[in-house]
Amino acid sequence: MEDFAFKIQLGLILPKIKDKIGSGMAEITDELVAIVQAGLGDDEKVDLSMIKDTMMKDLEIFMDRNVLPAVDARLNPPEPEPAAEEAPAEEAEAEPAE
């Protein structure tokens, strides 16, 4: 089963990620590198492992907050609430006051 899942990942998921969000992820990563680089001294280099960790954490947060709740809502739609029973009708005529 793991081999099958790996083949799906390489053959289906990764190419779609590259096609649909690859350039956007590259732009965001470049922005992050520029921000980090601006905070470093002239002789310091950006630690790309830190950049990767940051991007992976942000991607996980994005999945948890935006993507997975929408998928869950489609897979597990809320059950409709049962219709409320109508209140019994009041007596048509009230007793006359004496």
Phi and psi restraints in degrees (value plus and minus 20) as a CYANA .aco file:
   2 GLU   PHI     -81.2   -41.2
   2 GLU   PSI     -59.3   -19.3
   3 ASP   PHI     -83.5   -43.5
   3 ASP   PSI     -60.9   -20.9
   4 PHE   PHI     -84.6   -44.6
   4 PHE   PSI     -64.9   -24.9
   5 ALA   PHI     -82.4   -42.4
   5 ALA   PSI     -59.5   -19.5
   6 PHE   PHI     -84.8   -44.8
   6 PHE   PSI     -60.1   -20.1
   7 LYS   PHI     -85.0   -45.0
   7 LYS   PSI     -59.0   -19.0
   8 ILE   PHI     -83.5   -43.5
   8 ILE   PSI     -63.9   -23.9
   9 GLN   PHI     -79.4   -39.4
   9 GLN   PSI     -70.0   -30.0
  10 LEU   PHI     -92.1   -52.1
  10 LEU   PSI     -58.3   -18.3
  11 GLY   PHI    -110.3   -70.3
  11 GLY   PSI     -42.9    -2.9
  12 LEU   PHI    -138.8   -98.8
  12 LEU   PSI     -74.3   -34.3
  13 ILE   PHI     -92.2   -52.2
  13 ILE   PSI     -72.9   -32.9
  14 LEU   PHI     -79.9   -39.9
  14 LEU   PSI     -63.5   -23.5
  15 PRO   PHI     -82.3   -42.3
  15 PRO   PSI     -56.0   -16.0
  16 LYS   PHI     -88.8   -48.8
  16 LYS   PSI     -60.6   -20.6
  17 ILE   PHI     -80.7   -40.7
  17 ILE   PSI     -66.4   -26.4
  18 LYS   PHI     -79.9   -39.9
  18 LYS   PSI     -64.5   -24.5
  19 ASP   PHI     -89.6   -49.6
  19 ASP   PSI     -63.5   -23.5
  20 LYS   PHI    -109.0   -69.0
  20 LYS   PSI     -55.1   -15.1
  21 ILE   PHI    -149.7  -109.7
  21 ILE   PSI     -17.2    22.8
  22 GLY   PHI     -76.6   -36.6
  22 GLY   PSI     -70.2   -30.2
  23 SER   PHI     -88.3   -48.3
  23 SER   PSI     -57.4   -17.4
  24 GLY   PHI     -84.4   -44.4
  24 GLY   PSI     -61.9   -21.9
  25 MET   PHI     -84.3   -44.3
  25 MET   PSI     -58.6   -18.6
  26 ALA   PHI     -84.4   -44.4
  26 ALA   PSI     -61.4   -21.4
  27 GLU   PHI     -84.1   -44.1
  27 GLU   PSI     -64.9   -24.9
  28 ILE   PHI     -82.9   -42.9
  28 ILE   PSI     -61.4   -21.4
  29 THR   PHI     -84.3   -44.3
  29 THR   PSI     -62.3   -22.3
  30 ASP   PHI     -80.4   -40.4
  30 ASP   PSI     -60.7   -20.7
  31 GLU   PHI     -82.0   -42.0
  31 GLU   PSI     -64.8   -24.8
  32 LEU   PHI     -82.3   -42.3
  32 LEU   PSI     -63.1   -23.1
  33 VAL   PHI     -80.7   -40.7
  33 VAL   PSI     -63.5   -23.5
  34 ALA   PHI     -82.2   -42.2
  34 ALA   PSI     -60.9   -20.9
  35 ILE   PHI     -84.7   -44.7
  35 ILE   PSI     -66.3   -26.3
  36 VAL   PHI     -84.8   -44.8
  36 VAL   PSI     -63.4   -23.4
  37 GLN   PHI     -80.2   -40.2
  37 GLN   PSI     -58.3   -18.3
  38 ALA   PHI     -83.2   -43.2
  38 ALA   PSI     -47.7    -7.7
  39 GLY   PHI    -108.3   -68.3
  39 GLY   PSI     -24.1    15.9
  40 LEU   PHI    -118.3   -78.3
  40 LEU   PSI     142.0   182.0
  41 GLY   PHI     -93.1   -53.1
  41 GLY   PSI     148.2   188.2
  42 ASP   PHI     -81.1   -41.1
  42 ASP   PSI     -52.4   -12.4
  43 ASP   PHI    -113.2   -73.2
  43 ASP   PSI     -19.6    20.4
  44 GLU   PHI    -115.5   -75.5
  44 GLU   PSI     127.0   167.0
  45 LYS   PHI    -130.4   -90.4
  45 LYS   PSI     131.6   171.6
  46 VAL   PHI     -88.9   -48.9
  46 VAL   PSI     113.3   153.3
  47 ASP   PHI    -104.2   -64.2
  47 ASP   PSI      84.9   124.9
  48 LEU   PHI     -86.7   -46.7
  48 LEU   PSI     -44.8    -4.8
  49 SER   PHI     -86.8   -46.8
  49 SER   PSI     -53.8   -13.8
  50 MET   PHI     -88.0   -48.0
  50 MET   PSI     -60.2   -20.2
  51 ILE   PHI     -81.4   -41.4
  51 ILE   PSI     -66.2   -26.2
  52 LYS   PHI     -81.8   -41.8
  52 LYS   PSI     -66.2   -26.2
  53 ASP   PHI     -78.9   -38.9
  53 ASP   PSI     -63.6   -23.6
  54 THR   PHI     -82.9   -42.9
  54 THR   PSI     -66.8   -26.8
  55 MET   PHI     -83.5   -43.5
  55 MET   PSI     -60.5   -20.5
  56 MET   PHI     -86.3   -46.3
  56 MET   PSI     -60.2   -20.2
  57 LYS   PHI     -84.5   -44.5
  57 LYS   PSI     -63.5   -23.5
  58 ASP   PHI     -85.0   -45.0
  58 ASP   PSI     -59.2   -19.2
  59 LEU   PHI     -84.1   -44.1
  59 LEU   PSI     -60.5   -20.5
  60 GLU   PHI     -83.8   -43.8
  60 GLU   PSI     -63.5   -23.5
  61 ILE   PHI     -81.7   -41.7
  61 ILE   PSI     -64.2   -24.2
  62 PHE   PHI     -79.4   -39.4
  62 PHE   PSI     -65.1   -25.1
  63 MET   PHI     -81.0   -41.0
  63 MET   PSI     -66.0   -26.0
  64 ASP   PHI     -86.2   -46.2
  64 ASP   PSI     -56.7   -16.7
  65 ARG   PHI    -109.3   -69.3
  65 ARG   PSI     -52.4   -12.4
  66 ASN   PHI    -134.9   -94.9
  66 ASN   PSI     -69.3   -29.3
  67 VAL   PHI    -100.7   -60.7
  67 VAL   PSI     -74.3   -34.3
  68 LEU   PHI     -84.7   -44.7
  68 LEU   PSI     -59.5   -19.5
  69 PRO   PHI     -80.5   -40.5
  69 PRO   PSI     -57.4   -17.4
  70 ALA   PHI     -87.1   -47.1
  70 ALA   PSI     -61.7   -21.7
  71 VAL   PHI     -85.9   -45.9
  71 VAL   PSI     -63.6   -23.6
  72 ASP   PHI     -80.4   -40.4
  72 ASP   PSI     -60.7   -20.7
  73 ALA   PHI     -83.3   -43.3
  73 ALA   PSI     -55.9   -15.9
  74 ARG   PHI     -91.8   -51.8
  74 ARG   PSI     -58.9   -18.9
  75 LEU   PHI     -96.3   -56.3
  75 LEU   PSI     -52.1   -12.1
  76 ASN   PHI    -150.1  -110.1
  76 ASN   PSI      49.8    89.8
  77 PRO   PHI     -82.9   -42.9
  77 PRO   PSI     128.6   168.6
  78 PRO   PHI     -84.0   -44.0
  78 PRO   PSI     123.4   163.4
  79 GLU   PHI     -93.4   -53.4
  79 GLU   PSI     118.9   158.9
  80 PRO   PHI     -85.1   -45.1
  80 PRO   PSI     122.1   162.1
  81 GLU   PHI     -94.3   -54.3
  81 GLU   PSI     121.5   161.5
  82 PRO   PHI     -85.1   -45.1
  82 PRO   PSI     126.3   166.3
  83 ALA   PHI     -83.6   -43.6
  83 ALA   PSI     116.1   156.1
  84 ALA   PHI     -90.1   -50.1
  84 ALA   PSI     119.2   159.2
  85 GLU   PHI     -91.3   -51.3
  85 GLU   PSI     124.3   164.3
  86 GLU   PHI     -92.1   -52.1
  86 GLU   PSI     122.7   162.7
  87 ALA   PHI     -87.4   -47.4
  87 ALA   PSI     125.3   165.3
  88 PRO   PHI     -80.9   -40.9
  88 PRO   PSI     122.3   162.3
  89 ALA   PHI     -86.5   -46.5
  89 ALA   PSI     121.1   161.1
  90 GLU   PHI     -92.8   -52.8
  90 GLU   PSI     136.1   176.1
  91 GLU   PHI     -77.6   -37.6
  91 GLU   PSI     118.4   158.4
  92 ALA   PHI     -82.3   -42.3
  92 ALA   PSI     -59.4   -19.4
  93 GLU   PHI    -140.1  -100.1
  93 GLU   PSI     111.3   151.3
  94 ALA   PHI    -104.7   -64.7
  94 ALA   PSI     131.4   171.4
  95 GLU   PHI     -88.2   -48.2
  95 GLU   PSI     119.1   159.1
  96 PRO   PHI     -87.1   -47.1
  96 PRO   PSI     121.8   161.8
  97 ALA   PHI     -98.8   -58.8
  97 ALA   PSI     120.8   160.8
